[in-house]
Amino acid sequence: SGGGCNLKKSWHPQTLRNVEKVWKAEQKHEAERKKIEELQREQDAEDAGTVP
C-alpha cells in the first residue's frame, strides 16, 4: 500500500537521522534535568545549613 515510500521522506520518524535527532534531544534534556536537580539539592543543603 505504498508504506515504504514514507521511509524516503525527511520527516518520517523511522529514518535514522530523525531517530538520532530525537535521541540526542532526549539526552540533552536529561542532562539539563540532572543538572537542575543537583543545583536544587545543593541549594536545599545550603538552606538547611543556614537555618538556626
N, CA, C, O and CB atoms as a CASP TS submission, in Angstrom:
PFRMAT TS
TARGET T0000
AUTHOR 0000-0000-0000
METHOD Language model
MODEL 1
PARENT N/A
ATOM      1  N   SER     1       0.815  -1.211   0.000  1.00  0.00           N
ATOM      2  CA  SER     1       0.000   0.000   0.000  1.00  0.00           C
ATOM      3  C   SER     1       0.848   1.260   0.000  1.00  0.00           C
ATOM      4  O   SER     1       0.365   2.321   0.395  1.00  0.00           O
ATOM      5  CB  SER     1      -0.921   0.007   1.197  1.00  0.00           C
ATOM      6  N   GLY     2       2.090   1.171  -0.429  1.00  0.00           N
ATOM      7  CA  GLY     2       2.903   2.377  -0.556  1.00  0.00           C
ATOM      8  C   GLY     2       3.510   2.859   0.745  1.00  0.00           C
ATOM      9  O   GLY     2       4.038   3.970   0.790  1.00  0.00           O
ATOM     10  N   GLY     3       3.457   2.071   1.801  1.00  0.00           N
ATOM     11  CA  GLY     3       4.016   2.499   3.083  1.00  0.00           C
ATOM     12  C   GLY     3       5.515   2.701   3.047  1.00  0.00           C
ATOM     13  O   GLY     3       6.048   3.524   3.792  1.00  0.00           O
ATOM     14  N   GLY     4       6.203   1.962   2.189  1.00  0.00           N
ATOM     15  CA  GLY     4       7.649   2.081   2.081  1.00  0.00           C
ATOM     16  C   GLY     4       8.102   3.427   1.541  1.00  0.00           C
ATOM     17  O   GLY     4       9.233   3.847   1.787  1.00  0.00           O
ATOM     18  N   CYS     5       7.236   4.099   0.814  1.00  0.00           N
ATOM     19  CA  CYS     5       7.586   5.410   0.259  1.00  0.00           C
ATOM     20  C   CYS     5       7.876   6.422   1.356  1.00  0.00           C
ATOM     21  O   CYS     5       8.735   7.289   1.197  1.00  0.00           O
ATOM     22  CB  CYS     5       6.462   5.926  -0.634  1.00  0.00           C
ATOM     23  N   ASN     6       7.158   6.310   2.471  1.00  0.00           N
ATOM     24  CA  ASN     6       7.340   7.279   3.537  1.00  0.00           C
ATOM     25  C   ASN     6       8.726   7.223   4.163  1.00  0.00           C
ATOM     26  O   ASN     6       9.192   8.214   4.724  1.00  0.00           O
ATOM     27  CB  ASN     6       6.304   7.065   4.594  1.00  0.00           C
ATOM     28  N   LEU     7       9.395   6.068   4.073  1.00  0.00           N
ATOM     29  CA  LEU     7      10.736   5.964   4.640  1.00  0.00           C
ATOM     30  C   LEU     7      11.719   6.891   3.947  1.00  0.00           C
ATOM     31  O   LEU     7      12.766   7.215   4.506  1.00  0.00           O
ATOM     32  CB  LEU     7      11.230   4.538   4.552  1.00  0.00           C
ATOM     33  N   LYS     8      11.391   7.320   2.735  1.00  0.00           N
ATOM     34  CA  LYS     8      12.273   8.219   2.000  1.00  0.00           C
ATOM     35  C   LYS     8      12.014   9.684   2.347  1.00  0.00           C
ATOM     36  O   LYS     8      12.788  10.558   1.955  1.00  0.00           O
ATOM     37  CB  LYS     8      12.106   8.005   0.506  1.00  0.00           C
ATOM     38  N   LYS     9      10.950   9.956   3.065  1.00  0.00           N
ATOM     39  CA  LYS     9      10.611  11.331   3.420  1.00  0.00           C
ATOM     40  C   LYS     9      11.476  11.785   4.589  1.00  0.00           C
ATOM     41  O   LYS     9      11.730  11.005   5.507  1.00  0.00           O
ATOM     42  CB  LYS     9       9.107  11.457   3.773  1.00  0.00           C
ATOM     43  N   SER    10      11.926  13.022   4.568  1.00  0.00           N
ATOM     44  CA  SER    10      12.829  13.520   5.611  1.00  0.00           C
ATOM     45  C   SER    10      12.150  13.610   6.973  1.00  0.00           C
ATOM     46  O   SER    10      12.821  13.574   8.004  1.00  0.00           O
ATOM     47  CB  SER    10      13.368  14.884   5.222  1.00  0.00           C
ATOM     48  N   TRP    11      10.828  13.727   6.982  1.00  0.00           N
ATOM     49  CA  TRP    11      10.110  13.888   8.248  1.00  0.00           C
ATOM     50  C   TRP    11       9.694  12.565   8.874  1.00  0.00           C
ATOM     51  O   TRP    11       9.166  12.549   9.985  1.00  0.00           O
ATOM     52  CB  TRP    11       8.892  14.739   8.036  1.00  0.00           C
ATOM     53  N   HIS    12       9.922  11.463   8.183  1.00  0.00           N
ATOM     54  CA  HIS    12       9.455  10.173   8.692  1.00  0.00           C
ATOM     55  C   HIS    12      10.171   9.815   9.997  1.00  0.00           C
ATOM     56  O   HIS    12      11.399   9.880  10.060  1.00  0.00           O
ATOM     57  CB  HIS    12       9.678   9.067   7.640  1.00  0.00           C
ATOM     58  N   PRO    13       9.413   9.433  11.050  1.00  0.00           N
ATOM     59  CA  PRO    13      10.013   9.196  12.372  1.00  0.00           C
ATOM     60  C   PRO    13      10.969   8.010  12.426  1.00  0.00           C
ATOM     61  O   PRO    13      11.754   7.904  13.369  1.00  0.00           O
ATOM     62  CB  PRO    13       8.930   8.984  13.376  1.00  0.00           C
ATOM     63  N   GLN    14      10.924   7.116  11.439  1.00  0.00           N
ATOM     64  CA  GLN    14      11.795   5.946  11.483  1.00  0.00           C
ATOM     65  C   GLN    14      13.098   6.116  10.708  1.00  0.00           C
ATOM     66  O   GLN    14      13.926   5.205  10.699  1.00  0.00           O
ATOM     67  CB  GLN    14      11.061   4.762  10.953  1.00  0.00           C
ATOM     68  N   THR    15      13.296   7.263  10.058  1.00  0.00           N
ATOM     69  CA  THR    15      14.572   7.445   9.377  1.00  0.00           C
ATOM     70  C   THR    15      15.649   7.592  10.445  1.00  0.00           C
ATOM     71  O   THR    15      15.422   8.195  11.494  1.00  0.00           O
ATOM     72  CB  THR    15      14.542   8.691   8.418  1.00  0.00           C
ATOM     73  N   LEU    16      16.822   7.034  10.166  1.00  0.00           N
ATOM     74  CA  LEU    16      17.903   7.010  11.136  1.00  0.00           C
ATOM     75  C   LEU    16      18.253   8.416  11.608  1.00  0.00           C
ATOM     76  O   LEU    16      18.529   8.622  12.790  1.00  0.00           O
ATOM     77  CB  LEU    16      19.130   6.335  10.541  1.00  0.00           C
ATOM     78  N   ARG    17      18.245   9.372  10.708  1.00  0.00           N
ATOM     79  CA  ARG    17      18.601  10.740  11.069  1.00  0.00           C
ATOM     80  C   ARG    17      17.621  11.294  12.112  1.00  0.00           C
ATOM     81  O   ARG    17      18.029  11.939  13.078  1.00  0.00           O
ATOM     82  CB  ARG    17      18.618  11.639   9.815  1.00  0.00           C
ATOM     83  N   ASN    18      16.326  11.034  11.902  1.00  0.00           N
ATOM     84  CA  ASN    18      15.327  11.540  12.843  1.00  0.00           C
ATOM     85  C   ASN    18      15.388  10.816  14.178  1.00  0.00           C
ATOM     86  O   ASN    18      15.228  11.439  15.227  1.00  0.00           O
ATOM     87  CB  ASN    18      13.935  11.409  12.252  1.00  0.00           C
ATOM     88  N   VAL    19      15.617   9.501  14.151  1.00  0.00           N
ATOM     89  CA  VAL    19      15.752   8.746  15.397  1.00  0.00           C
ATOM     90  C   VAL    19      16.935   9.284  16.189  1.00  0.00           C
ATOM     91  O   VAL    19      16.847   9.465  17.404  1.00  0.00           O
ATOM     92  CB  VAL    19      15.929   7.229  15.114  1.00  0.00           C
ATOM     93  N   GLU    20      18.039   9.540  15.496  1.00  0.00           N
ATOM     94  CA  GLU    20      19.244  10.056  16.148  1.00  0.00           C
ATOM     95  C   GLU    20      18.998  11.456  16.713  1.00  0.00           C
ATOM     96  O   GLU    20      19.442  11.777  17.815  1.00  0.00           O
ATOM     97  CB  GLU    20      20.422  10.083  15.156  1.00  0.00           C
ATOM     98  N   LYS    21      18.288  12.279  15.948  1.00  0.00           N
ATOM     99  CA  LYS    21      17.997  13.647  16.386  1.00  0.00           C
ATOM    100  C   LYS    21      17.164  13.630  17.666  1.00  0.00           C
ATOM    101  O   LYS    21      17.434  14.384  18.601  1.00  0.00           O
ATOM    102  CB  LYS    21      17.258  14.429  15.274  1.00  0.00           C
ATOM    103  N   VAL    22      16.153  12.767  17.702  1.00  0.00           N
ATOM    104  CA  VAL    22      15.295  12.642  18.884  1.00  0.00           C
ATOM    105  C   VAL    22      16.117  12.141  20.069  1.00  0.00           C
ATOM    106  O   VAL    22      15.980  12.650  21.182  1.00  0.00           O
ATOM    107  CB  VAL    22      14.104  11.682  18.604  1.00  0.00           C
ATOM    108  N   TRP    23      16.973  11.143  19.832  1.00  0.00           N
ATOM    109  CA  TRP    23      17.785  10.580  20.897  1.00  0.00           C
ATOM    110  C   TRP    23      18.709  11.639  21.494  1.00  0.00           C
ATOM    111  O   TRP    23      18.836  11.742  22.714  1.00  0.00           O
ATOM    112  CB  TRP    23      18.601   9.396  20.376  1.00  0.00           C
ATOM    113  N   LYS    24      19.353  12.426  20.631  1.00  0.00           N
ATOM    114  CA  LYS    24      20.251  13.483  21.110  1.00  0.00           C
ATOM    115  C   LYS    24      19.479  14.530  21.906  1.00  0.00           C
ATOM    116  O   LYS    24      19.960  15.008  22.933  1.00  0.00           O
ATOM    117  CB  LYS    24      20.981  14.150  19.927  1.00  0.00           C
ATOM    118  N   ALA    25      18.298  14.885  21.442  1.00  0.00           N
ATOM    119  CA  ALA    25      17.480  15.868  22.162  1.00  0.00           C
ATOM    120  C   ALA    25      17.090  15.332  23.536  1.00  0.00           C
ATOM    121  O   ALA    25      17.102  16.070  24.522  1.00  0.00           O
ATOM    122  CB  ALA    25      16.216  16.224  21.348  1.00  0.00           C
ATOM    123  N   GLU    26      16.743  14.047  23.598  1.00  0.00           N
ATOM    124  CA  GLU    26      16.382  13.448  24.882  1.00  0.00           C
ATOM    125  C   GLU    26      17.581  13.403  25.820  1.00  0.00           C
ATOM    126  O   GLU    26      17.436  13.642  27.019  1.00  0.00           O
ATOM    127  CB  GLU    26      15.821  12.036  24.677  1.00  0.00           C
ATOM    128  N   GLN    27      18.761  13.101  25.292  1.00  0.00           N
ATOM    129  CA  GLN    27      19.970  13.064  26.117  1.00  0.00           C
ATOM    130  C   GLN    27      20.272  14.452  26.677  1.00  0.00           C
ATOM    131  O   GLN    27      20.630  14.592  27.846  1.00  0.00           O
ATOM    132  CB  GLN    27      21.173  12.543  25.297  1.00  0.00           C
ATOM    133  N   LYS    28      20.127  15.464  25.846  1.00  0.00           N
ATOM    134  CA  LYS    28      20.390  16.839  26.275  1.00  0.00           C
ATOM    135  C   LYS    28      19.400  17.253  27.361  1.00  0.00           C
ATOM    136  O   LYS    28      19.773  17.868  28.360  1.00  0.00           O
ATOM    137  CB  LYS    28      20.308  17.811  25.076  1.00  0.00           C
ATOM    138  N   HIS    29      18.142  16.908  27.149  1.00  0.00           N
ATOM    139  CA  HIS    29      17.099  17.240  28.115  1.00  0.00           C
ATOM    140  C   HIS    29      17.380  16.559  29.457  1.00  0.00           C
ATOM    141  O   HIS    29      17.254  17.176  30.514  1.00  0.00           O
ATOM    142  CB  HIS    29      15.711  16.825  27.578  1.00  0.00           C
ATOM    143  N   GLU    30      17.758  15.291  29.402  1.00  0.00           N
ATOM    144  CA  GLU    30      18.036  14.528  30.617  1.00  0.00           C
ATOM    145  C   GLU    30      19.234  15.120  31.363  1.00  0.00           C
ATOM    146  O   GLU    30      19.217  15.201  32.592  1.00  0.00           O
ATOM    147  CB  GLU    30      18.296  13.048  30.275  1.00  0.00           C
ATOM    148  N   ALA    31      20.263  15.530  30.639  1.00  0.00           N
ATOM    149  CA  ALA    31      21.450  16.130  31.260  1.00  0.00           C
ATOM    150  C   ALA    31      21.081  17.452  31.941  1.00  0.00           C
ATOM    151  O   ALA    31      21.549  17.735  33.044  1.00  0.00           O
ATOM    152  CB  ALA    31      22.563  16.362  30.202  1.00  0.00           C
ATOM    153  N   GLU    32      20.254  18.246  31.291  1.00  0.00           N
ATOM    154  CA  GLU    32      19.829  19.517  31.881  1.00  0.00           C
ATOM    155  C   GLU    32      18.979  19.277  33.118  1.00  0.00           C
ATOM    156  O   GLU    32      19.104  19.997  34.108  1.00  0.00           O
ATOM    157  CB  GLU    32      19.047  20.355  30.859  1.00  0.00           C
ATOM    158  N   ARG    33      18.113  18.265  33.067  1.00  0.00           N
ATOM    159  CA  ARG    33      17.260  17.947  34.211  1.00  0.00           C
ATOM    160  C   ARG    33      18.111  17.527  35.416  1.00  0.00           C
ATOM    161  O   ARG    33      17.856  17.950  36.543  1.00  0.00           O
ATOM    162  CB  ARG    33      16.259  16.828  33.844  1.00  0.00           C
ATOM    163  N   LYS    34      19.115  16.697  35.164  1.00  0.00           N
ATOM    164  CA  LYS    34      20.001  16.244  36.245  1.00  0.00           C
ATOM    165  C   LYS    34      20.779  17.408  36.834  1.00  0.00           C
ATOM    166  O   LYS    34      20.977  17.476  38.047  1.00  0.00           O
ATOM    167  CB  LYS    34      20.972  15.172  35.734  1.00  0.00           C
ATOM    168  N   LYS    35      21.223  18.328  35.979  1.00  0.00           N
ATOM    169  CA  LYS    35      21.979  19.495  36.427  1.00  0.00           C
ATOM    170  C   LYS    35      21.110  20.361  37.340  1.00  0.00           C
ATOM    171  O   LYS    35      21.563  20.807  38.393  1.00  0.00           O
ATOM    172  CB  LYS    35      22.483  20.320  35.217  1.00  0.00           C
ATOM    173  N   ILE    36      19.865  20.595  36.934  1.00  0.00           N
ATOM    174  CA  ILE    36      18.938  21.395  37.734  1.00  0.00           C
ATOM    175  C   ILE    36      18.662  20.698  39.066  1.00  0.00           C
ATOM    176  O   ILE    36      18.631  21.333  40.120  1.00  0.00           O
ATOM    177  CB  ILE    36      17.616  21.636  36.963  1.00  0.00           C
ATOM    178  N   GLU    37      18.461  19.384  38.998  1.00  0.00           N
ATOM    179  CA  GLU    37      18.189  18.614  40.209  1.00  0.00           C
ATOM    180  C   GLU    37      19.358  18.734  41.197  1.00  0.00           C
ATOM    181  O   GLU    37      19.147  18.904  42.397  1.00  0.00           O
ATOM    182  CB  GLU    37      17.931  17.129  39.858  1.00  0.00           C
ATOM    183  N   GLU    38      20.582  18.645  40.684  1.00  0.00           N
ATOM    184  CA  GLU    38      21.772  18.747  41.526  1.00  0.00           C
ATOM    185  C   GLU    38      21.885  20.139  42.142  1.00  0.00           C
ATOM    186  O   GLU    38      22.214  20.273  43.321  1.00  0.00           O
ATOM    187  CB  GLU    38      23.033  18.423  40.713  1.00  0.00           C
ATOM    188  N   LEU    39      21.612  21.177  41.345  1.00  0.00           N
ATOM    189  CA  LEU    39      21.664  22.536  41.867  1.00  0.00           C
ATOM    190  C   LEU    39      20.623  22.741  42.968  1.00  0.00           C
ATOM    191  O   LEU    39      20.890  23.407  43.969  1.00  0.00           O
ATOM    192  CB  LEU    39      21.446  23.547  40.737  1.00  0.00           C
ATOM    193  N   GLN    40      19.425  22.157  42.772  1.00  0.00           N
ATOM    194  CA  GLN    40      18.387  22.272  43.794  1.00  0.00           C
ATOM    195  C   GLN    40      18.797  21.554  45.069  1.00  0.00           C
ATOM    196  O   GLN    40      18.530  22.035  46.170  1.00  0.00           O
ATOM    197  CB  GLN    40      17.062  21.709  43.279  1.00  0.00           C
ATOM    198  N   ARG    41      19.451  20.394  44.925  1.00  0.00           N
ATOM    199  CA  ARG    41      19.911  19.633  46.079  1.00  0.00           C
ATOM    200  C   ARG    41      20.956  20.436  46.858  1.00  0.00           C
ATOM    201  O   ARG    41      20.925  20.482  48.087  1.00  0.00           O
ATOM    202  CB  ARG    41      20.492  18.273  45.635  1.00  0.00           C
ATOM    203  N   GLU    42      21.885  21.072  46.125  1.00  0.00           N
ATOM    204  CA  GLU    42      22.903  21.899  46.777  1.00  0.00           C
ATOM    205  C   GLU    42      22.258  23.080  47.492  1.00  0.00           C
ATOM    206  O   GLU    42      22.641  23.422  48.611  1.00  0.00           O
ATOM    207  CB  GLU    42      23.934  22.399  45.750  1.00  0.00           C
ATOM    208  N   GLN    43      21.276  23.701  46.841  1.00  0.00           N
ATOM    209  CA  GLN    43      20.582  24.842  47.439  1.00  0.00           C
ATOM    210  C   GLN    43      19.855  24.417  48.709  1.00  0.00           C
ATOM    211  O   GLN    43      19.891  25.129  49.712  1.00  0.00           O
ATOM    212  CB  GLN    43      19.589  25.460  46.436  1.00  0.00           C
ATOM    213  N   ASP    44      19.196  23.265  48.671  1.00  0.00           N
ATOM    214  CA  ASP    44      18.496  22.756  49.849  1.00  0.00           C
ATOM    215  C   ASP    44      19.475  22.485  50.983  1.00  0.00           C
ATOM    216  O   ASP    44      19.173  22.767  52.143  1.00  0.00           O
ATOM    217  CB  ASP    44      17.720  21.479  49.504  1.00  0.00           C
ATOM    218  N   ALA    45      20.636  21.943  50.661  1.00  0.00           N
ATOM    219  CA  ALA    45      21.646  21.661  51.677  1.00  0.00           C
ATOM    220  C   ALA    45      22.155  22.959  52.294  1.00  0.00           C
ATOM    221  O   ALA    45      22.352  23.040  53.506  1.00  0.00           O
ATOM    222  CB  ALA    45      22.813  20.861  51.073  1.00  0.00           C
ATOM    223  N   GLU    46      22.366  23.970  51.459  1.00  0.00           N
ATOM    224  CA  GLU    46      22.807  25.269  51.970  1.00  0.00           C
ATOM    225  C   GLU    46      21.733  25.885  52.862  1.00  0.00           C
ATOM    226  O   GLU    46      22.033  26.399  53.939  1.00  0.00           O
ATOM    227  CB  GLU    46      23.146  26.223  50.807  1.00  0.00           C
ATOM    228  N   ASP    47      20.492  25.831  52.411  1.00  0.00           N
ATOM    229  CA  ASP    47      19.387  26.383  53.196  1.00  0.00           C
ATOM    230  C   ASP    47      19.276  25.667  54.536  1.00  0.00           C
ATOM    231  O   ASP    47      19.055  26.312  55.561  1.00  0.00           O
ATOM    232  CB  ASP    47      18.062  26.271  52.421  1.00  0.00           C
ATOM    233  N   ALA    48      19.425  24.359  54.544  1.00  0.00           N
ATOM    234  CA  ALA    48      19.321  23.583  55.776  1.00  0.00           C
ATOM    235  C   ALA    48      20.465  23.934  56.716  1.00  0.00           C
ATOM    236  O   ALA    48      20.293  23.920  57.935  1.00  0.00           O
ATOM    237  CB  ALA    48      19.320  22.074  55.472  1.00  0.00           C
ATOM    238  N   GLY    49      21.623  24.246  56.166  1.00  0.00           N
ATOM    239  CA  GLY    49      22.787  24.568  56.991  1.00  0.00           C
ATOM    240  C   GLY    49      22.730  25.960  57.576  1.00  0.00           C
ATOM    241  O   GLY    49      23.375  26.210  58.594  1.00  0.00           O
ATOM    242  N   THR    50      21.986  26.883  56.983  1.00  0.00           N
ATOM    243  CA  THR    50      21.964  28.263  57.466  1.00  0.00           C
ATOM    244  C   THR    50      20.785  28.553  58.379  1.00  0.00           C
ATOM    245  O   THR    50      20.733  29.610  59.007  1.00  0.00           O
ATOM    246  CB  THR    50      21.935  29.211  56.302  1.00  0.00           C
ATOM    247  N   VAL    51      19.841  27.628  58.460  1.00  0.00           N
ATOM    248  CA  VAL    51      18.677  27.834  59.320  1.00  0.00           C
ATOM    249  C   VAL    51      19.076  27.475  60.758  1.00  0.00           C
ATOM    250  O   VAL    51      19.571  26.375  61.002  1.00  0.00           O
ATOM    251  CB  VAL    51      17.447  26.970  58.836  1.00  0.00           C
ATOM    252  N   PRO    52      18.863  28.398  61.717  1.00  0.00           N
ATOM    253  CA  PRO    52      19.260  28.111  63.107  1.00  0.00           C
ATOM    254  C   PRO    52      18.448  26.996  63.738  1.00  0.00           C
ATOM    255  O   PRO    52      18.672  26.650  64.898  1.00  0.00           O
ATOM    256  CB  PRO    52      19.127  29.353  63.950  1.00  0.00           C
TER
END
